[in-house]
Structures are given as structure tokens and as C-alpha cells.
Amino acid sequence: AASLQVQLCEYRQFRHSIARLKYGLPDDENMRGEADTKTRLCAQNFVEFDEKRGVASFKYPGDDKAFDVPAKSVGGNQSVAVRVASMCFERLRTGAPRAEVEALRNDIVKGYRPGEDAPENNEAWEICRVQLSHPSPLVSFQVEGKDGKKFPFQTTIGAAGGVLEA
């Protein structure tokens, strides 16, 4: 259905260009579309770390109350706090009630085990994300070898020992 919609849109644009260029008809402003000025509803656009309060925080659109994940709840690790807040944001985005998301946050931070982690600016923070919506939540990614060949990797939170371990 999505590809059909794209094809129809492209066909309308094609007909519009013929009408203007070949037949000299006036430009139809409706075909121009509008610039997308809305902020995408994804965690990266909302979750921030507040150094002063020591929390990863976001305000979900339509909710006046901020959602916080204290860094001290994950051993002071700012990147982990932001990751937990991002998972909570995504859960809210899928329609889960706030109370359920707060319970998820509490379960995740309860399972935190301190240890060495990827540096804060490492690409692993962007690539390795748990898919909580999957029936068996998992993390999957690919690594490219020196020869250009890609190697897929995947682990479930059950096999890894928890959401923050995967």
C-alpha cells in the first residue's frame, strides 16, 4: 500500500510538470507540499542529560511532567541513564501508560550491574539498541570487516542477562 501511494504521488508530480512545461498551465501550489517543520517524535530529539540535577530527562509532548532517570540509579553513568530514558520515551511513544513506563524504568535500573562500558562518544551507543517491542527483546547489529564483508550479530536480553547487558 505504501509503495502504491508513493507511485501515485510521483505520477501526480509528473502530470503536474507536463501541465506546466508542455501546456503552459499555471503552477499548482498544492503540488509543492509543505516543508516538514515538525520535530520527529523520537527519543534523540527529546532526551537530554541535565548536569545540574544529574538526570536524563525528557518531557513527552502533551505531558507537563518531566520523566527523569537519575544517573545515580545506574552507577553515575550518564550514557546509560540517557539510554534508559530513551527506552522509556519509545515505550511512551507506542502508547504505554506513564505508570507502566515508570515500572519499566525501575525494572531496568534495578538490573543495572556496574562495569566497564563503551566510551560516551563511541558509535556503539547509536548502533546497539534493544528492541523492546520484539517478542523476545533483542539487540542486533552488523560489523564490517577490513575486507568489507559484513558480519551480523544478535543477542537477546535473556541471553545477555538483562536489558542493559544486551
N, C-alpha and C positions, 0 to 999 in steps of 0.2 A: 504494500500500500504506500509506503514511504517513497519507494523508487518511482511509482506511478505519479505521485504528487510532484516529485522533482521534474519528471518528464513533462508534465502538464505546464508547470511553471516555465520551463525552458521553451516550450512551444509557444506560450503566450508572449514571452520576450522576443522570440523570433518573429512572430506575426507583427508585433509592435514595431520592430526595426524595419520590416518591409513596408509597413504602412507609412512610416516617416520618410524612409530613404527613397523608395520606389514611387510612391504615390503622393508624396509631399503633404501628408496629413499632419495635423498638429501633434505635438508631443503630448502624451497622456501621463500626467503626473502620478497617477495611481500605479503605473508600472515602475516607477522609480524606487518604490519601497521607502522605508524609514530606517535611518541609522539606528542600530541597536545600542541604545544608551542605558539600558538596564544592566545592573550588576548581576552577573551569573550567580545563581544560588548554589555555590559550592563553598566548602569549608575554607579554602585558601583565601577567599575574599572577605571572610568574616572573623576567623580565629586569629587572635593576636596575643602575644605574651606581654603582660603588664609587669614590668620590672619592679615597680614601686610596691605593688601588692603581692608579687611572687606567684601570680596565677596565669594560666592560659585561659582566656575569656572570649566570649562572643555574645552578641545579642541577636537572637533569631528574629527575623522580620515578623512583626506582628506580636512579639512578646516583649514586654517592657523590662522584664527582669533578666539580668545578665546570667549566663551559665558559666560557672568557674570550675577549673580543675587546678587545685593548688599544687605547685611544684613539690612542696614538702611531702605530698602524698605519694610521689614517685621518686623519692630519694633526692629531691632537689634538681632533677634532670628536666631542664626546660623543654628540650625536644620531645621527650616522652609525654610531658604534660600537654604540649600542643597536639601531639598525635592522638592522645585520648580525647581531647576537646574536639578534634576533627571527626573522630569516630562518632562522638555524641551528636555533633552537628548533622552528620549524614543520617543518623538514625531519626533525628527530628524531621529532617527533610523528607523522609519516607512516610511520615505521618504518625510516628510513635508518640504517645503522650509524654509530657515532660517527666512525670513521676517514673515512668518506665526507663527513660533515658538516664535519669539520676541514679536509678538502681544499677543500670548497665555501667555507668561511670564508677560507682562504688565497687562493683564486682571486679572490674578491670584493675583498678588501683590496688585492690586487696591482693590480687595475684602478682603484683609487681615484685620482682626479685632484682636487687641492685647488682650491678656488674658492669664490665666494660661494654661500651656501645659504640656505634659509628659516630665519628665526629659530627658536630652540629651542621656543618656545611656539606656533608657527604651526600652524593646522589641517592644513596640507599633510602634516605628519608622520603624522597619523592617516588621512588620505584616500588619499594616494598610496603604495600598497604594491604591490610587484611580486608577481605570481602565478607563482611558480616551478614550480608543478605543471602549468601550461599548456604544450602542445607548443611554442609559441613564446612564452616568458615575456614578460608584458606588464604595463603599468600602465594602468588605466582609471579615469576619474572624471568627474563632471559638475560644471559651474559654472552657477550660477543668475544670470541677468542681472537688471538693475534692473527689467525688466518682468515678472519671474517665470518667463520662459522658460528652460528648461534646455538647456545645450549639452554634448554628450558629447565627451570627449577620450580618446584612447588612443595609446599608443606601445609598441613592443616594445623589449626590451633591445638587440636587434641594430640597430635604427634609432637608438636613443639613444646607442649606443657602450659600453654596459655596464650591469650591474645597478644600480650606484649613480648612474648618469646618467639612468636612466629615470624 
